[in-house]
Every structure is written in C-alpha cells, then in structure tokens.
Amino acid sequence: MQVNILEAKAKLSELVQRSVAGEEVIITKAGKPLVQLIKYEVDPNPCRLGLYKEAGISMGEGIHDGDVELAATFEIEE
C-alpha cells in the first residue's frame, strides 16, 4: 500500500499495525516513494561482550604485546 505523507501522519497507528501484520507500507511525497515501514525484528543472535573469553580464546596479556611505542602512547607499564 502507498500512502501520502500527510495521510500517513493522520493514520500512523493504523499504518504501523498493517506493517507489523506483514503488509508493505510505503509513504510517498508528491507521488514519489520516500520511506517504507517495516516491522522491527529483534536479532536472535546479538553480539555479546566476552563471547571469545567464554570460548577460551584470549588476546594475551595486553593488546600491545610488547609494542613500546603503543604502551607509551597509552601510558601502559611494560
């Protein structure tokens, strides 16, 4: 379904419900498509901090691994 932006402002709740139900909703201006409403999907596999730690993978003692210049830049003691 295509709807003009002015009509979309007046019927936003209805358009959101239709989009969630799976209907294609495109908002137009002067007859030209601008945006498409789509249902937000939650990522079933979100990125988790510490994922590699749980898998037993380590980057070592420090990310600088003996880089004296990098250690000095970030004031890391060797």
DOLUM-447132 format. One line per field, with one value per atom (N, C-alpha, C): residue in one letter; x, y negated, z negated; atom name. Coordinates in pm, whole numbers. Each point is the difference from the previous one (the first is absolute). Layout:
BEGIN
residu: [a:...] $
c1: [X:...] $
c2: [Y:...] $
c3: [Z:...] $
atome: [CA:...] $
***
This chain:
BEGIN
residu: [m:m:m:q:q:q:v:v:v:n:n:n:i:i:i:l:l:l:e:e:e:a:a:a:k:k:k:a:a:a:k:k:k:l:l:l:s:s:s:e:e:e:l:l:l:v:v:v:q:q:q:r:r:r:s:s:s:v:v:v:a:a:a:g:g:g:e:e:e:e:e:e:v:v:v:i:i:i:i:i:i:t:t:t:k:k:k:a:a:a:g:g:g:k:k:k:p:p:p:l:l:l:v:v:v:q:q:q:l:l:l:i:i:i:k:k:k:y:y:y:e:e:e:v:v:v:d:d:d:p:p:p:n:n:n:p:p:p:c:c:c:r:r:r:l:l:l:g:g:g:l:l:l:y:y:y:k:k:k:e:e:e:a:a:a:g:g:g:i:i:i:s:s:s:m:m:m:g:g:g:e:e:e:g:g:g:i:i:i:h:h:h:d:d:d:g:g:g:d:d:d:v:v:v:e:e:e:l:l:l:a:a:a:a:a:a:t:t:t:f:f:f:e:e:e:i:i:i:e:e:e:e:e:e] $
c1: [83:-83:88:-39:71:-92:57:-79:81:-69:64:42:107:56:-102:-84:-101:-102:-42:-93:68:129:74:7:14:3:-131:-111:-130:-31:61:-32:121:93:124:-24:-85:-26:-52:-92:-55:109:82:106:103:32:94:-59:-128:-64:2:-26:3:140:99:139:39:-37:29:-68:-118:-74:59:100:67:-31:-87:-34:111:29:99:-63:64:-50:109:-31:95:-60:77:-46:60:-87:42:-16:69:-17:-1:-103:-18:5:-53:-6:129:105:128:24:38:25:114:-23:102:55:-92:41:-93:50:-80:-6:-119:-14:20:86:22:-1:-41:-5:143:23:131:14:110:28:117:-17:108:99:128:106:5:-24:1:140:103:138:75:-33:69:146:81:141:13:75:17:145:19:134:50:126:58:-24:-53:-32:125:112:122:60:-18:51:-69:-131:-76:48:48:47:145:63:137:104:-42:92:46:130:53:92:7:89:136:19:127:-12:114:2:-49:38:-41:-3:-81:-11:125:84:121:108:-4:94:143:50:141:29:-101:21:29:125:44:-65:-7:-58:-148:-74:-141:-18:82:-7:26:96:31:-115:-61:-111:-114:-30:-110:46:126:58:-20:29:-10:139:8:130:33:124:46:30] $
c2: [117:-117:-123:-101:-128:-106:-87:-104:-130:-111:-132:-35:-77:-33:-70:-84:-69:99:94:103:92:27:87:-62:-132:-67:22:-3:15:145:95:142:83:-60:69:131:-2:121:114:-31:101:53:-89:42:88:-33:82:139:8:131:82:-63:71:50:-83:39:119:-4:110:128:-14:116:57:-70:51:-73:-99:-74:-100:-15:-98:-139:-91:-137:-95:-77:-96:-139:-92:-138:-82:-76:-77:-150:-76:-146:-41:-71:-42:121:113:120:80:-47:71:71:127:74:-64:-15:-55:107:66:98:120:109:121:36:24:45:151:45:143:37:120:49:16:-45:14:144:63:137:-2:66:11:104:-36:92:118:123:116:34:-50:26:-131:-75:-128:20:-99:3:-13:91:-3:-29:-90:-27:122:31:114:133:-1:124:86:-60:77:50:-78:43:129:7:121:119:-26:107:38:-69:31:-66:-100:-71:-128:-26:-118:-76:-131:-82:-16:64:-12:-97:-32:-88:-141:-50:-135:-10:-90:-9:-57:-65:-57:107:108:112:-45:-87:-38:-118:-63:-116:-120:-37:-104:-134:-34:-128:-7:108:3:-7:72:-2:-142:-70:-136:-95:19:-85:7:121:19:13:-33:2:134:106:136:42:51:46:135:16:126:98] $
c3: [0:0:0:75:2:-57:-82:-63:-1:26:-2:-141:-13:-131:-90:55:-82:-55:82:-45:-102:21:-91:-140:-7:-130:-75:73:-62:-37:72:-20:-41:-72:-32:-77:-100:-79:89:87:92:94:51:93:-71:-125:-76:-21:-35:-20:128:112:128:32:-28:25:-87:-127:-93:46:60:50:129:55:119:129:-6:121:33:127:44:-5:-74:-14:47:103:55:-13:-57:-15:113:67:117:-25:83:1:146:39:139:94:-48:84:7:-67:4:-134:4:-125:-79:-132:-89:-94:-71:-100:3:-57:-13:-148:-51:-138:-2:-87:-15:-147:-29:-137:-51:-122:-62:-48:39:-41:-98:-113:-98:51:-3:44:-97:50:-90:-50:64:-40:-17:-105:-18:-37:34:-33:-152:-59:-146:-35:-93:-49:-76:16:-71:68:121:70:19:38:23:-131:-106:-131:-42:22:-33:82:120:88:-28:-97:-35:89:77:90:-70:2:-66:96:-20:81:-67:-113:-70:-116:-59:-117:33:113:39:150:50:145:64:-80:57:18:-78:11:26:-87:9:91:58:86:-89:-11:-91:33:127:41:-37:24:-34:-151:-75:-146:-51:58:-42:33:115:41:-101:-45:-93:-145:-25:-133:-70:73:-51:-45:-122:-49:59:42:57:-110] $
atome: [N:CA:C:N:CA:C:N:CA:C:N:CA:C:N:CA:C:N:CA:C:N:CA:C:N:CA:C:N:CA:C:N:CA:C:N:CA:C:N:CA:C:N:CA:C:N:CA:C:N:CA:C:N:CA:C:N:CA:C:N:CA:C:N:CA:C:N:CA:C:N:CA:C:N:CA:C:N:CA:C:N:CA:C:N:CA:C:N:CA:C:N:CA:C:N:CA:C:N:CA:C:N:CA:C:N:CA:C:N:CA:C:N:CA:C:N:CA:C:N:CA:C:N:CA:C:N:CA:C:N:CA:C:N:CA:C:N:CA:C:N:CA:C:N:CA:C:N:CA:C:N:CA:C:N:CA:C:N:CA:C:N:CA:C:N:CA:C:N:CA:C:N:CA:C:N:CA:C:N:CA:C:N:CA:C:N:CA:C:N:CA:C:N:CA:C:N:CA:C:N:CA:C:N:CA:C:N:CA:C:N:CA:C:N:CA:C:N:CA:C:N:CA:C:N:CA:C:N:CA:C:N:CA:C:N:CA:C:N:CA:C:N:CA:C:N:CA:C:N:CA:C:N:CA:C:N:CA:C:N:CA:C:N:CA:C:N:CA:C:N:CA:C] $
***
